[in-house]
Amino acid sequence: MRPPKIVTLTMTNGCNLECSHCWPESRSVQSVHPVSAQTLKRLIHELADMHAEEICLTGGEPLSHPDWHDILSCACGHPEFKRVMLQTNATLIDDITIQKLGAIQHRGLVVQVSLEGAGSTTHDQVRGQGSFDAAFRGLRLLSEGGLGQQTQVAFTEMQHNFTDLPRLLELADDLGLGGVVSGTLVFQGRAKKSIQIAPPTPSQYEHLLSLYQSDPVFRSRYERLGNIAALEWFKGRTHPFAQSCICIETPYIDAEGKIYPCHYMPAPEFAVHGAHDRSLEAVMLASLELWSRLPEMDRRRRGELKPCKTCPGKEHCAGGCMGRAYAASGDFASVEDRCSLRKAVYTWNRRP
């Protein structure tokens, strides 16, 4: 077992949007009570005492919390945290928000803005009509307010928006943002019920690899700003993945005070209750018996996964993320949901 290192802390399950791929299935701001600022600040202090290195404040929409600035300031008041991330859809950002963010002094403060495309056609398909214009206005305010390099775009890879990635990198470059990070859609939460969205295809991954090889402008921009799984897998495919599951270093605390090994593993059998009502130390101690099984589960899973036996990327992938495998299928002993995408990368060869 390892102590918490990167912690995701939910401030509220309320949100001003109703996205079709929302994992926690956030509800309208008017229908939920956010976690009290007193509770959140206590947890932040305790995480600092445990020498956590990073804290991610998430939701719902954190900026809908009436005390968001007080809570964020509390986290940024701890030099123990190397990075403090605020995840937001950026639609509520205005001039006052920028002034408050600009007044916070922390070298590791990152504002991560969710953007599901380089334009309204792709973004609004999942986040609702008018949401791209509102989010882009927020991004522009962050850039003009001197927070561009502290701002990161988070993009969910889906079939309908995957080809937007080059333009999204260009948009981030033009705004002077700090980077673009992508993650593949997981069929969890509302995504399970949506017929409008699907993960990208192997051929889309292959096309992106071809673009990376053939287009020096895209390649240069990506090296400065990007973190996209397809390209990172390709660059590291000859390097074996030797470490067992680190989910116990990345706990996730939801809006009800339940704590899970990581945000990819909101599995009821690994939930520990009471983070809002008792000391975090007591909750973490209660997790020991449950979570200590996870590294061995992961090691055993890697040795037993039949689809991996003949895969050219088996040493690099090792079955992928156990949390994603569970989130998508409900089965810890399965390969992760990106298996076909990974194989497309591992079998793609550089063309002359």
VEXDREN-2710 file (C-alpha; in Angstrom, 1 decimal):
% VEXDREN-2710
k/r/px/py/pz
1/MET/0.0/0.0/0.0
2/ARG/1.1/3.5/-0.7
3/PRO/-0.1/6.8/0.8
4/PRO/-2.3/9.2/-1.3
5/LYS/-0.4/10.9/-4.0
6/ILE/-2.8/12.4/-6.6
7/VAL/-6.3/12.9/-5.1
8/THR/-9.5/13.8/-6.9
9/LEU/-11.9/15.7/-4.6
10/THR/-15.5/16.3/-5.6
11/MET/-16.9/19.7/-4.5
12/THR/-20.4/19.3/-5.8
13/ASN/-22.5/17.0/-7.9
14/GLY/-24.4/20.0/-9.3
15/CYS/-23.7/21.3/-12.8
16/ASN/-25.1/23.9/-15.1
17/LEU/-24.9/21.6/-18.1
18/GLU/-26.3/18.1/-18.8
19/CYS/-23.6/16.4/-20.9
20/SER/-24.5/13.1/-22.6
21/HIS/-21.2/11.5/-21.5
22/CYS/-21.2/12.7/-17.9
23/TRP/-19.6/10.0/-15.7
24/PRO/-21.0/11.0/-12.3
25/GLU/-24.4/11.8/-13.9
26/SER/-24.3/15.3/-12.3
27/ARG/-27.7/16.9/-11.6
28/SER/-28.8/20.5/-12.0
29/VAL/-27.3/23.0/-9.6
30/GLN/-30.7/23.8/-8.1
31/SER/-31.4/20.2/-7.2
32/VAL/-28.3/19.4/-5.1
33/HIS/-26.5/20.7/-2.0
34/PRO/-22.8/21.2/-2.6
35/VAL/-20.3/19.7/-0.1
36/SER/-19.8/22.2/2.7
37/ALA/-16.7/24.4/2.4
38/GLN/-15.8/23.4/6.0
39/THR/-15.7/19.7/5.1
40/LEU/-13.8/20.3/1.9
41/LYS/-11.2/22.5/3.6
42/ARG/-10.7/19.9/6.4
43/LEU/-10.1/17.2/3.8
44/ILE/-7.6/19.5/2.0
45/HIS/-5.7/20.1/5.2
46/GLU/-5.6/16.4/6.0
47/LEU/-4.4/15.6/2.5
48/ALA/-1.6/18.1/2.9
49/ASP/-0.6/16.5/6.2
50/MET/-0.5/13.1/4.4
51/HIS/2.0/14.7/2.0
52/ALA/-0.3/14.3/-1.1
53/GLU/1.5/15.8/-4.1
54/GLU/-1.5/16.8/-6.2
55/ILE/-5.1/17.6/-5.6
56/CYS/-7.8/17.9/-8.3
57/LEU/-11.0/19.8/-7.4
58/THR/-13.8/18.5/-9.6
59/GLY/-17.6/18.2/-9.8
60/GLY/-20.2/18.5/-11.3
61/GLU/-19.1/22.0/-12.0
62/PRO/-16.8/23.4/-9.2
63/LEU/-17.5/27.0/-10.2
64/SER/-21.2/26.5/-9.3
65/HIS/-20.1/26.0/-5.7
66/PRO/-20.8/29.3/-3.8
67/ASP/-17.5/29.0/-1.9
68/TRP/-15.3/27.8/-4.8
69/HIS/-12.8/30.6/-4.4
70/ASP/-12.4/30.0/-0.6
71/ILE/-11.9/26.2/-1.2
72/LEU/-9.4/26.7/-4.1
73/SER/-7.5/29.3/-2.1
74/CYS/-7.3/26.8/0.8
75/ALA/-5.8/24.2/-1.5
76/CYS/-3.4/26.7/-3.0
77/GLY/-2.3/27.8/0.5
78/HIS/-0.5/24.5/0.9
79/PRO/2.9/24.5/-0.6
80/GLU/3.0/20.7/0.0
81/PHE/0.9/20.3/-3.2
82/LYS/3.0/20.4/-6.3
83/ARG/-0.1/20.9/-8.4
84/VAL/-3.7/22.1/-7.7
85/MET/-6.1/21.5/-10.5
86/LEU/-9.5/23.0/-10.9
87/GLN/-11.6/21.1/-13.5
88/THR/-14.3/23.3/-15.1
89/ASN/-16.5/23.5/-18.2
90/ALA/-15.5/27.2/-18.3
91/THR/-19.1/28.4/-19.1
92/LEU/-19.4/30.3/-15.8
93/ILE/-16.1/32.1/-16.1
94/ASP/-16.5/35.9/-16.2
95/ASP/-14.3/38.9/-15.4
96/ILE/-14.8/38.5/-11.6
97/THR/-13.7/34.8/-11.8
98/ILE/-10.6/35.9/-13.6
99/GLN/-9.8/38.5/-11.0
100/LYS/-10.2/35.9/-8.2
101/LEU/-8.1/33.3/-10.0
102/GLY/-5.4/35.8/-10.8
103/ALA/-5.1/36.7/-7.1
104/ILE/-4.3/33.2/-6.1
105/GLN/-0.6/32.6/-5.8
106/HIS/0.4/29.0/-6.4
107/ARG/3.1/28.0/-8.9
108/GLY/1.2/24.7/-9.6
109/LEU/-2.3/26.0/-10.1
110/VAL/-3.9/24.5/-13.3
111/VAL/-7.3/25.3/-14.7
112/GLN/-8.4/22.4/-16.8
113/VAL/-11.2/23.2/-19.2
114/SER/-13.3/20.5/-20.8
115/LEU/-13.7/21.0/-24.5
116/GLU/-15.1/18.3/-26.8
117/GLY/-14.2/19.8/-30.1
118/ALA/-12.7/22.7/-31.9
119/GLY/-16.1/24.1/-32.8
120/SER/-19.8/24.1/-31.8
121/THR/-20.8/21.3/-34.1
122/THR/-18.8/18.7/-32.3
123/HIS/-18.7/20.2/-28.8
124/ASP/-22.4/21.0/-28.5
125/GLN/-23.4/17.5/-29.6
126/VAL/-22.5/16.3/-26.1
127/ARG/-22.6/19.4/-23.9
128/GLY/-25.6/21.2/-25.3
129/GLN/-26.5/24.1/-27.6
130/GLY/-24.4/27.2/-27.0
131/SER/-22.0/25.5/-24.7
132/PHE/-19.0/25.8/-27.0
133/ASP/-19.4/29.6/-27.4
134/ALA/-19.7/29.9/-23.6
135/ALA/-16.6/27.7/-23.0
136/PHE/-14.6/29.5/-25.6
137/ARG/-15.4/32.8/-24.1
138/GLY/-14.1/31.4/-20.8
139/LEU/-10.9/30.2/-22.4
140/ARG/-10.4/33.6/-24.0
141/LEU/-10.9/35.4/-20.7
142/LEU/-8.3/33.0/-19.1
143/SER/-5.8/33.8/-21.8
144/GLU/-6.4/37.5/-21.8
145/GLY/-6.2/37.5/-18.0
146/GLY/-2.7/36.2/-18.0
147/LEU/-3.7/32.6/-17.1
148/GLY/-3.2/31.0/-20.5
149/GLN/-0.1/29.0/-19.6
150/GLN/-1.9/27.8/-16.4
151/THR/-4.8/26.6/-18.5
152/GLN/-5.1/23.1/-20.0
153/VAL/-7.8/21.8/-22.4
154/ALA/-9.2/18.3/-21.6
155/PHE/-10.7/16.5/-24.6
156/THR/-12.8/13.4/-24.5
157/GLU/-12.0/11.3/-27.6
158/MET/-15.2/10.2/-29.4
159/GLN/-15.9/9.0/-32.9
160/HIS/-17.7/12.2/-34.0
161/ASN/-15.0/14.6/-32.7
162/PHE/-11.7/12.8/-33.0
163/THR/-10.7/14.5/-36.3
164/ASP/-11.0/17.9/-34.4
165/LEU/-7.8/17.1/-32.5
166/PRO/-5.3/18.9/-34.9
167/ARG/-7.6/22.0/-35.0
168/LEU/-8.0/21.9/-31.2
169/LEU/-4.2/22.0/-30.8
170/GLU/-4.1/24.9/-33.2
171/LEU/-6.8/26.7/-31.2
172/ALA/-4.9/26.1/-27.9
173/ASP/-1.7/27.4/-29.6
174/ASP/-3.4/30.6/-30.8
175/LEU/-4.7/31.3/-27.4
176/GLY/-1.4/30.7/-25.7
177/LEU/-2.7/27.9/-23.5
178/GLY/-0.5/25.4/-21.6
179/GLY/-1.6/22.2/-23.3
180/VAL/-4.2/19.7/-24.5
181/VAL/-4.7/16.4/-22.9
182/SER/-7.1/13.7/-24.2
183/GLY/-8.8/10.7/-22.8
184/THR/-11.0/8.1/-24.5
185/LEU/-14.7/7.9/-23.8
186/VAL/-15.7/5.3/-21.3
187/PHE/-19.2/3.8/-21.4
188/GLN/-20.0/4.7/-17.8
189/GLY/-22.6/7.1/-16.4
190/ARG/-24.8/8.8/-19.0
191/ALA/-22.6/7.5/-21.8
192/LYS/-24.2/4.1/-21.2
193/LYS/-27.6/5.5/-22.2
194/SER/-26.6/7.6/-25.1
195/ILE/-27.0/6.5/-28.7
196/GLN/-25.3/9.7/-30.0
197/ILE/-21.7/9.0/-29.0
198/ALA/-19.1/6.2/-29.4
199/PRO/-15.4/5.8/-28.8
200/PRO/-13.0/6.5/-31.7
201/THR/-12.2/3.7/-34.2
202/PRO/-8.8/2.0/-34.8
203/SER/-8.7/3.6/-38.3
204/GLN/-9.0/7.1/-36.7
205/TYR/-6.0/6.3/-34.4
206/GLU/-4.0/5.1/-37.5
207/HIS/-4.9/8.3/-39.4
208/LEU/-3.6/10.4/-36.4
209/LEU/-0.3/8.4/-36.4
210/SER/0.1/9.1/-40.1
211/LEU/-0.6/12.8/-39.6
212/TYR/2.0/12.9/-36.8
213/GLN/4.6/11.3/-39.2
214/SER/3.8/13.3/-42.3
215/ASP/2.9/16.8/-41.0
216/PRO/5.9/18.6/-39.4
217/VAL/3.7/21.6/-38.2
218/PHE/1.3/19.2/-36.4
219/ARG/4.1/17.2/-35.0
220/SER/5.9/20.3/-33.7
221/ARG/2.7/21.7/-32.1
222/TYR/1.9/18.4/-30.6
223/GLU/5.4/18.1/-29.0
224/ARG/4.9/21.5/-27.3
225/LEU/1.3/21.1/-26.3
226/GLY/-0.1/17.6/-26.6
227/ASN/-0.7/14.5/-24.5
228/ILE/-2.7/12.1/-26.6
229/ALA/-2.8/8.4/-25.8
230/ALA/-2.4/7.2/-29.4
231/LEU/0.8/9.1/-29.9
232/GLU/2.2/8.5/-26.5
233/TRP/1.6/4.8/-26.8
234/PHE/3.3/4.7/-30.2
235/LYS/6.4/6.6/-28.9
236/GLY/6.6/4.3/-25.9
237/ARG/5.5/1.0/-27.3
238/THR/8.9/-0.7/-27.0
239/HIS/9.1/0.1/-23.3
240/PRO/7.7/-2.5/-21.0
241/PHE/5.2/-1.5/-18.4
242/ALA/6.7/-3.0/-15.2
243/GLN/4.7/-1.3/-12.5
244/SER/1.6/-2.9/-10.9
245/CYS/-1.7/-0.9/-10.6
246/ILE/-1.1/2.4/-8.8
247/CYS/-4.8/3.2/-8.2
248/ILE/-4.3/3.1/-4.5
249/GLU/-2.1/6.2/-4.9
250/THR/-4.9/8.1/-6.7
251/PRO/-8.0/8.0/-4.5
252/TYR/-11.3/9.6/-5.5
253/ILE/-13.7/11.2/-3.0
254/ASP/-17.2/11.7/-4.4
255/ALA/-19.9/14.2/-3.4
256/GLU/-21.4/11.8/-0.8
257/GLY/-18.1/11.3/1.0
258/LYS/-17.4/7.8/-0.4
259/ILE/-13.7/7.2/-1.2
260/TYR/-12.6/4.9/-4.0
261/PRO/-9.1/3.7/-5.1
262/CYS/-9.3/5.9/-8.2
263/HIS/-11.8/7.8/-10.3
264/TYR/-11.8/5.0/-12.8
265/MET/-12.9/2.5/-10.2
266/PRO/-16.1/3.7/-8.5
267/ALA/-16.8/0.0/-7.6
268/PRO/-19.2/-0.5/-4.7
269/GLU/-17.1/-3.3/-3.3
270/PHE/-14.1/-1.0/-2.9
271/ALA/-16.0/2.0/-1.6
272/VAL/-15.2/3.2/1.9
273/HIS/-17.9/5.5/3.5
274/GLY/-17.6/8.5/5.8
275/ALA/-14.9/10.8/4.4
276/HIS/-17.2/13.8/5.1
277/ASP/-17.9/12.7/8.7
278/ARG/-14.7/11.3/10.2
279/SER/-11.0/11.9/9.8
280/LEU/-9.4/11.0/6.5
281/GLU/-6.8/9.0/8.4
282/ALA/-9.6/6.8/9.8
283/VAL/-11.1/6.3/6.4
284/MET/-7.8/5.5/4.8
285/LEU/-7.1/2.9/7.5
286/ALA/-10.5/1.4/6.8
287/SER/-9.5/1.0/3.2
288/LEU/-6.4/-1.0/3.9
289/GLU/-8.1/-4.4/4.0
290/LEU/-10.1/-3.7/0.9
291/TRP/-7.5/-2.0/-1.3
292/SER/-4.5/-4.2/-0.4
293/ARG/-6.0/-6.8/-2.7
294/LEU/-5.8/-4.6/-5.8
295/PRO/-2.1/-4.9/-6.7
296/GLU/-2.2/-8.7/-6.6
297/MET/-5.5/-8.7/-8.6
298/ASP/-3.8/-6.6/-11.2
299/ARG/-0.6/-8.8/-11.4
300/ARG/-2.7/-12.0/-11.6
301/ARG/-5.0/-10.4/-14.2
302/ARG/-2.0/-9.6/-16.5
303/GLY/-0.7/-13.1/-16.4
304/GLU/-4.1/-14.6/-17.2
305/LEU/-5.6/-12.3/-19.9
306/LYS/-5.8/-14.5/-23.1
307/PRO/-6.2/-11.7/-25.6
308/CYS/-2.8/-10.4/-24.5
309/LYS/-0.9/-13.6/-25.2
310/THR/-0.2/-12.9/-28.9
311/CYS/-0.5/-9.1/-28.9
312/PRO/2.6/-7.2/-30.0
313/GLY/2.1/-4.6/-27.3
314/LYS/1.6/-7.0/-24.4
315/GLU/4.7/-5.8/-22.6
316/HIS/3.8/-2.2/-22.9
317/CYS/0.1/-2.5/-22.3
318/ALA/-0.2/-5.5/-20.0
319/GLY/-3.9/-5.6/-20.4
320/GLY/-4.3/-1.8/-19.9
321/CYS/-6.0/-0.1/-17.0
322/MET/-7.8/-2.4/-14.6
323/GLY/-10.0/0.5/-13.5
324/ARG/-11.1/1.2/-17.1
325/ALA/-11.7/-2.5/-17.6
326/TYR/-14.1/-2.5/-14.7
327/ALA/-15.7/0.8/-15.5
328/ALA/-16.6/-0.4/-19.0
329/SER/-17.5/-4.0/-18.4
330/GLY/-17.9/-4.5/-14.7
331/ASP/-15.2/-7.2/-14.8
332/PHE/-11.8/-6.6/-13.3
333/ALA/-10.4/-9.7/-15.1
334/SER/-11.1/-8.3/-18.6
335/VAL/-8.9/-6.3/-20.9
336/GLU/-9.5/-2.6/-20.9
337/ASP/-12.0/-1.1/-23.3
338/ARG/-9.3/0.5/-25.5
339/CYS/-7.8/-2.9/-26.5
340/SER/-8.6/-2.6/-30.2
341/LEU/-7.2/1.0/-30.3
342/ARG/-4.0/-0.1/-28.5
343/LYS/-3.5/-2.9/-31.0
344/ALA/-4.0/-0.5/-33.9
345/VAL/-1.1/1.6/-32.5
346/TYR/1.2/-1.4/-31.7
347/THR/0.8/-2.8/-35.2
348/TRP/1.1/0.5/-37.1
349/ASN/4.4/0.8/-38.9
350/ARG/6.1/4.0/-40.0
351/ARG/5.7/4.4/-43.7
352/PRO/8.6/5.5/-46.0
END
